Amino acid sequence: MLRIRPWIYRLTFWLLLLSAVALGAQASSIYLKAWLAQALIANAWQQSLTSGQPVKPWPWADTWPVAAIHWSALAEPLYVMNAAGGEGLAFGPALVEGSPQPEQGGDIVIGGHRDTHFRGLQTLKTEDRIELTDQRGRHHRYRVSRIHIVDSGKDPLIPANRNGLTLITCYPFEALIPGGPLRYVVEAEPDENWWAIPVH
């Protein structure tokens, strides 16, 4: 009968323990980075409101917050990043290419990931109110007018010649395989009659 030496058991134990600690540390670091990034983005947003200028959340960032968006189902506002490319969507919803800046008016188009920041889009209903705060601290208020599913391979995602707010994410929300052609689109119109407490 083959006997395994005791030192092999000890070595195996320590290797397994070290591997478990390393994997746990790596998983924890992802959550720590996400929390730290949101804290830095919130700080950059507050500095932007004070200065009226874009502020990067960290020196090497290729993205920065340009707006904050809020609706009743959200506990905290979401910070809207300047562009959906690069790092933008990794840290929050972002302006879609070609969208005007929030303070410029027109149809502001914001995209976000369905399984993170824009998961809450599914809680919106027609007639719900959305508040968008621009970099100058002005509050733009919108009322949800339409929610629909669009096949991005066949139909345009963004309505032409519109003055409003369009929020877009992938669909379905619980899809096992990401990246399909369907998009969940929320359209909202300016609502000048709604007076809400400003978002801070």
Stockholm file with secondary structure:
# STOCKHOLM 1.0

chainA/1-200         MLRIRPWIYRLTFWLLLLSAVALGAQASSIYLKAWLAQALIANAWQQSLTSGQPVKPWPWADTWPVAAIHWSALAEPLYVMNAAGGEGLAFGPALVEGSPQPEQGGDIVIGGHRDTHFRGLQTLKTEDRIELTDQRGRHHRYRVSRIHIVDSGKDPLIPANRNGLTLITCYPFEALIPGGPLRYVVEAEPDENWWAIPVH
#=GR chainA/1-200 SS CCCCCHHHHHHHHHHHHHHHHHHHHHHHHHHHHHHHHHHHHHHHHHHHHHHSSCCCSSTTCSCCEEEEEEETTCSSCEEEESCSSTTHHHHSCEECTTCCCGGGCSEEEEECCTTTGGGGGGGCCTTCEEEEEETTSCEEEEEEEEEEEEETTTSCSSCSSCCEEEEEEESCTTCSSCCCSEEEEEEEEECTTCCCCCCC
#=GC SS_cons         CCCCCHHHHHHHHHHHHHHHHHHHHHHHHHHHHHHHHHHHHHHHHHHHHHHSSCCCSSTTCSCCEEEEEEETTCSSCEEEESCSSTTHHHHSCEECTTCCCGGGCSEEEEECCTTTGGGGGGGCCTTCEEEEEETTSCEEEEEEEEEEEEETTTSCSSCSSCCEEEEEEESCTTCSSCCCSEEEEEEEEECTTCCCCCCC
//
